Amino acid sequence: MVNERNLEGLSVLIVGCGSIGKRHARVLTQLGVSDLRACDPIAEQREALKAQGANVKVYESIEAGLRDKPDAVFICTPPWMHVPQAMQAISAGAHVFSEKPLSDSLDGVAELEALARDENKKVMVGLCFRYHAGLVKAKRFVDEGRVGRVVSVRALMGEHLPDVRPDYRTLFSAQKTGAFDLMHDIDLAIWFAKQAVKRTHSVFGTFSDIGITAPDVVELLMEFEDRCVATVHLDFFQRPRRRQIEIIGTQGVVMVEFAKWEGCTVSLFESAKGEWVSEEMITERDDMFRAEDREFLQAIGEDKPIACPLAEARKSLEVVLKAQNAN
């Protein structure tokens, strides 16, 4: 639990009552936030969030919600709305948690960074897989030098969108971003490489038969500044659902397989030991959301640093934009 003494009376406004807004409402309630508020222009969305059982005050607009001066705002709206709504929230005196991606362009990002700095407000972006237990363990292995210098990162994510969301044709991602919406895996490749991206190459398009206009396949190649590369495959059509990442170093390999929310496998090969060691870990989907939300609340209540600030979120956004504009 968050330190209640430092968070006594903390008020949180959730902007956007879709699936991710509902998830944060549930998690924040579990973490002890009692003054929970939410806004959405669609009445059915507001009522659906309230039906979860959370004691939440609802508004029809962000402007109405901000007039009641929340301490923190969770932005769970389509990407193009994130930056302007974050600036609205900061201008109203609130700290900001924004869902990923940071935006669909770099427009206003520098101004948002300057505003947050000038107003002394914390801004966190929801790169939730950096809080996944299996990936945290793999990152610790890498940081401890267990695989030597990282030379290559290989990430794969694919799922059948119609199975995941029967209403998929109405989604922003199906109409606009496509498989680029799975950019968590791009962020993870950058996170494990721990250095700046020098070049980006991409191939993407609508190649499957699921019937969306946005790209359903993305193949991405990143070259980093110092002798390191990453390949990322993203798709919205494959069965079964798969998610895995390999970090290949000069002295070993670490792999994480986490296709299911209920568990993952972390495997480590160290050249000096000459054998694979694997661990099966039990996980729950909300675990990583609880971890990131807890960090954000603690950052506000106890003035702690944030591990996923705007600067970190900007890295993967820049890669996505370069990839999209390369063709």
C-alpha positions as CSV (number, residue, x, y, z in Angstrom):
1,M,0.0,0.0,0.0
2,V,1.0,3.6,-0.6
3,N,2.0,5.5,2.5
4,E,-1.4,6.8,3.6
5,R,0.0,9.5,5.8
6,N,1.6,11.2,2.7
7,L,-1.5,10.6,0.5
8,E,-4.2,11.5,2.9
9,G,-7.0,13.2,0.9
10,L,-5.3,12.6,-2.5
11,S,-7.9,13.1,-5.3
12,V,-7.5,11.5,-8.7
13,L,-9.4,12.3,-11.9
14,I,-9.5,9.6,-14.6
15,V,-10.0,11.1,-18.1
16,G,-11.6,8.6,-20.4
17,C,-13.7,5.7,-19.1
18,G,-12.9,3.1,-21.7
19,S,-11.2,-0.3,-20.9
20,I,-7.9,1.2,-19.6
21,G,-9.7,3.9,-17.6
22,K,-11.8,1.2,-15.9
23,R,-8.6,-0.8,-15.2
24,H,-6.9,2.2,-13.5
25,A,-10.1,3.0,-11.5
26,R,-10.1,-0.6,-10.2
27,V,-6.3,-0.5,-9.4
28,L,-6.4,2.9,-7.8
29,T,-9.3,1.8,-5.5
30,Q,-7.2,-1.3,-4.5
31,L,-4.3,1.0,-3.7
32,G,-6.4,3.0,-1.3
33,V,-7.4,6.1,-3.3
34,S,-10.8,7.0,-1.9
35,D,-11.4,10.3,-3.7
36,L,-11.7,9.0,-7.2
37,R,-13.3,10.9,-10.1
38,A,-13.8,10.3,-13.8
39,C,-14.9,12.1,-16.9
40,D,-16.1,10.9,-20.3
41,P,-18.4,12.6,-22.8
42,I,-20.2,9.2,-23.3
43,A,-22.7,8.5,-20.6
44,E,-22.6,4.8,-21.1
45,Q,-18.9,4.7,-20.5
46,R,-19.3,6.7,-17.3
47,E,-22.0,4.4,-16.0
48,A,-20.0,1.3,-16.9
49,L,-17.1,2.6,-14.8
50,K,-19.4,3.3,-11.9
51,A,-20.9,-0.2,-12.2
52,Q,-17.5,-1.7,-11.3
53,G,-18.3,-0.8,-7.8
54,A,-15.9,2.0,-7.3
55,N,-17.1,5.0,-5.3
56,V,-16.4,7.5,-8.1
57,K,-17.7,11.0,-8.9
58,V,-18.3,11.4,-12.7
59,Y,-18.2,14.4,-15.0
60,E,-19.2,14.9,-18.6
61,S,-15.9,16.7,-19.6
62,I,-12.3,17.2,-18.5
63,E,-13.0,20.9,-18.0
64,A,-15.7,20.1,-15.5
65,G,-13.4,17.6,-13.7
66,L,-10.5,20.0,-13.6
67,R,-12.7,22.8,-12.0
68,D,-12.8,20.6,-8.9
69,K,-9.0,20.8,-8.6
70,P,-7.8,17.1,-8.5
71,D,-4.3,16.4,-7.2
72,A,-3.6,14.0,-10.1
73,V,-5.0,13.2,-13.5
74,F,-4.9,9.9,-15.3
75,I,-5.3,10.4,-19.1
76,C,-6.8,7.4,-20.7
77,T,-8.0,8.8,-24.0
78,P,-6.9,8.3,-27.6
79,P,-3.2,9.2,-28.2
80,W,-3.8,12.5,-30.1
81,M,-5.5,13.9,-27.0
82,H,-2.8,13.0,-24.5
83,V,-0.5,16.1,-24.8
84,P,-3.2,18.8,-24.9
85,Q,-5.1,17.2,-22.0
86,A,-1.9,16.8,-20.0
87,M,-1.2,20.5,-20.5
88,Q,-4.8,21.3,-19.3
89,A,-4.3,19.2,-16.2
90,I,-0.9,20.7,-15.3
91,S,-2.3,24.2,-15.9
92,A,-5.1,23.3,-13.5
93,G,-2.5,22.4,-10.8
94,A,-2.5,18.6,-11.2
95,H,0.2,16.0,-11.6
96,V,-0.3,13.8,-14.7
97,F,-0.2,10.1,-15.5
98,S,-0.7,9.6,-19.3
99,E,-1.3,6.2,-20.9
100,K,1.0,5.1,-23.7
101,P,1.9,6.2,-26.3
102,L,2.8,9.7,-25.2
103,S,1.1,11.0,-28.4
104,D,0.7,10.3,-32.1
105,S,3.2,13.1,-33.0
106,L,5.9,15.2,-31.4
107,D,3.6,18.3,-31.6
108,G,3.5,20.0,-28.2
109,V,5.8,17.5,-26.4
110,A,8.6,20.0,-25.8
111,E,6.0,22.5,-24.6
112,L,4.6,19.9,-22.2
113,E,8.0,19.1,-20.9
114,A,8.7,22.8,-20.3
115,L,5.3,23.4,-18.6
116,A,5.7,20.4,-16.3
117,R,9.2,21.7,-15.3
118,D,8.0,25.3,-14.8
119,E,5.0,24.2,-12.7
120,N,7.0,21.6,-10.8
121,K,4.6,18.8,-11.7
122,K,5.3,15.2,-12.1
123,V,4.4,13.5,-15.4
124,M,4.5,9.7,-15.9
125,V,3.7,7.7,-19.0
126,G,2.2,4.2,-18.7
127,L,5.0,2.0,-20.0
128,C,3.5,-0.8,-17.9
129,F,5.6,-3.7,-19.2
130,R,8.7,-2.2,-17.5
131,Y,6.9,-3.3,-14.3
132,H,6.1,-6.9,-15.4
133,A,7.8,-9.3,-12.9
134,G,9.5,-11.4,-15.6
135,L,10.8,-8.5,-17.5
136,V,12.0,-6.8,-14.3
137,K,14.0,-10.0,-13.4
138,A,15.5,-10.1,-16.9
139,K,16.5,-6.4,-16.7
140,R,18.2,-7.1,-13.4
141,F,20.2,-9.9,-15.0
142,V,21.2,-7.5,-17.8
143,D,22.1,-4.7,-15.4
144,E,24.2,-7.1,-13.3
145,G,26.2,-8.0,-16.4
146,R,25.1,-11.7,-16.4
147,V,25.0,-11.8,-20.2
148,G,27.9,-9.4,-20.8
149,R,27.5,-6.4,-23.2
150,V,24.1,-6.5,-25.0
151,V,24.6,-6.9,-28.7
152,S,21.1,-7.8,-30.0
153,V,17.5,-7.6,-28.8
154,R,14.8,-9.6,-30.5
155,A,11.2,-8.9,-29.6
156,L,8.0,-10.5,-30.9
157,M,4.4,-9.7,-30.2
158,G,1.4,-11.0,-32.1
159,E,-2.3,-11.6,-31.3
160,H,-5.6,-12.0,-33.2
161,L,-7.3,-8.7,-32.7
162,P,-10.8,-10.0,-33.5
163,D,-10.4,-12.5,-30.6
164,V,-9.1,-9.9,-28.2
165,R,-11.7,-7.2,-29.1
166,P,-14.8,-8.3,-31.0
167,D,-15.5,-4.6,-31.5
168,Y,-12.0,-4.2,-33.0
169,R,-13.2,-2.3,-36.2
170,T,-14.3,0.6,-34.0
171,L,-11.0,0.9,-32.2
172,F,-8.6,3.8,-32.7
173,S,-5.8,1.4,-33.3
174,A,-7.7,-0.5,-36.0
175,Q,-8.4,2.7,-37.9
176,K,-5.2,4.7,-37.3
177,T,-2.1,3.2,-35.6
178,G,-2.6,-0.5,-36.3
179,A,0.0,-2.9,-35.0
180,F,2.1,0.1,-34.0
181,D,-0.2,0.3,-31.0
182,L,1.8,-2.7,-29.7
183,M,4.7,-0.3,-29.1
184,H,5.4,-1.6,-25.6
185,D,7.8,-4.0,-27.3
186,I,9.6,-1.2,-29.1
187,D,10.0,0.5,-25.7
188,L,11.3,-2.7,-24.1
189,A,14.0,-3.1,-26.8
190,I,15.2,0.4,-26.1
191,W,15.0,-0.2,-22.3
192,F,17.2,-3.3,-22.6
193,A,19.6,-1.8,-25.0
194,K,20.2,1.2,-22.7
195,Q,21.4,3.5,-25.4
196,A,20.2,5.9,-28.0
197,V,18.7,4.8,-31.3
198,K,20.9,5.8,-34.3
199,R,18.9,4.4,-37.3
200,T,15.5,2.9,-37.8
201,H,14.3,0.8,-40.7
202,S,10.8,-0.6,-41.2
203,V,8.4,-2.6,-43.3
204,F,4.7,-2.5,-42.5
205,G,1.3,-2.8,-44.1
206,T,-2.1,-4.5,-44.2
207,F,-1.2,-8.0,-45.1
208,S,-3.6,-10.3,-43.2
209,D,-7.4,-11.0,-43.7
210,I,-8.8,-9.4,-40.5
211,G,-10.2,-6.5,-42.4
212,I,-8.6,-3.4,-40.9
213,T,-7.2,-0.4,-42.9
214,A,-4.4,0.3,-40.5
215,P,-1.1,-1.8,-40.6
216,D,-1.7,-5.3,-39.2
217,V,2.0,-6.2,-39.5
218,V,5.1,-4.2,-38.5
219,E,8.7,-5.3,-38.9
220,L,11.2,-2.9,-37.3
221,L,14.9,-2.8,-37.2
222,M,16.8,-0.4,-34.9
223,E,20.5,0.3,-34.8
224,F,21.8,1.8,-31.6
225,E,24.8,4.1,-31.1
226,D,27.3,1.5,-29.8
227,R,27.4,-1.9,-31.5
228,C,23.8,-3.0,-30.7
229,V,20.8,-3.8,-32.8
230,A,17.2,-4.7,-32.1
231,T,14.5,-6.4,-34.3
232,V,10.8,-6.0,-33.3
233,H,7.9,-7.9,-34.9
234,L,4.3,-6.7,-34.2
235,D,1.1,-8.1,-35.7
236,F,-2.6,-8.1,-35.1
237,F,-3.6,-11.4,-36.7
238,Q,-1.6,-14.4,-35.5
239,R,-2.9,-17.3,-33.5
240,P,-1.9,-18.3,-30.9
241,R,-1.1,-15.1,-29.0
242,R,2.7,-14.8,-28.5
243,R,4.9,-12.4,-26.7
244,Q,8.6,-13.0,-26.2
245,I,11.9,-11.1,-26.0
246,E,15.5,-12.2,-26.2
247,I,18.5,-10.2,-25.0
248,I,21.6,-11.6,-26.6
249,G,24.9,-10.5,-25.0
250,T,28.6,-11.2,-25.4
251,Q,28.5,-13.6,-22.4
252,G,25.1,-15.1,-22.6
253,V,21.4,-14.8,-23.3
254,V,18.2,-14.0,-21.3
255,M,14.8,-14.8,-22.7
256,V,11.3,-14.0,-21.4
257,E,8.2,-15.7,-22.8
258,F,4.9,-14.2,-21.6
259,A,2.1,-15.0,-24.0
260,K,-0.3,-15.4,-21.1
261,W,-1.2,-12.9,-18.4
262,E,-1.2,-15.7,-15.7
263,G,2.5,-16.5,-16.0
264,C,5.8,-16.2,-17.7
265,T,9.1,-18.1,-18.2
266,V,12.4,-16.4,-17.7
267,S,15.5,-18.3,-19.0
268,L,19.1,-17.4,-18.6
269,F,22.2,-18.8,-20.2
270,E,25.6,-17.6,-18.9
271,S,28.6,-18.7,-20.9
272,A,30.7,-19.3,-17.8
273,K,28.2,-21.8,-16.4
274,G,27.3,-23.4,-19.8
275,E,23.7,-24.3,-19.0
276,W,20.2,-22.8,-19.2
277,V,18.4,-22.0,-16.0
278,S,14.7,-21.3,-16.3
279,E,12.1,-20.1,-13.9
280,E,8.3,-20.2,-14.2
281,M,6.7,-17.2,-12.6
282,I,3.1,-16.7,-11.7
283,T,1.8,-13.3,-12.7
284,E,-1.5,-11.4,-12.9
285,R,-2.3,-8.8,-15.5
286,D,-3.1,-6.1,-13.0
287,D,0.3,-6.6,-11.2
288,M,2.2,-4.3,-13.5
289,F,-0.6,-1.7,-13.4
290,R,-0.6,-1.8,-9.6
291,A,3.2,-1.3,-9.6
292,E,3.2,1.7,-12.0
293,D,0.2,3.3,-10.3
294,R,1.8,2.8,-6.9
295,E,5.1,4.4,-8.1
296,F,3.2,7.4,-9.5
297,L,1.2,7.9,-6.3
298,Q,4.4,7.6,-4.2
299,A,6.1,10.1,-6.4
300,I,3.4,12.6,-5.6
301,G,3.0,11.8,-2.0
302,E,6.6,11.3,-1.1
303,D,8.3,13.4,-3.8
304,K,10.1,10.4,-5.3
305,P,11.5,10.2,-8.8
306,I,9.6,8.6,-11.7
307,A,11.2,5.9,-13.8
308,C,9.0,6.5,-16.9
309,P,9.0,10.3,-17.4
310,L,8.3,12.1,-20.6
311,A,11.9,11.7,-21.8
312,E,11.7,7.9,-21.6
313,A,8.3,7.8,-23.4
314,R,9.6,10.1,-26.1
315,K,12.2,7.5,-27.2
316,S,9.8,4.9,-28.5
317,L,7.5,7.6,-29.9
318,E,10.3,8.9,-32.0
319,V,11.1,5.4,-33.3
320,V,7.5,4.8,-34.2
321,L,7.2,8.2,-36.0
322,K,10.4,7.6,-38.0
323,A,9.2,4.1,-38.9
324,Q,5.9,5.4,-40.1
325,N,7.4,8.2,-42.1
326,A,10.1,6.1,-43.7
327,N,7.9,4.7,-46.5
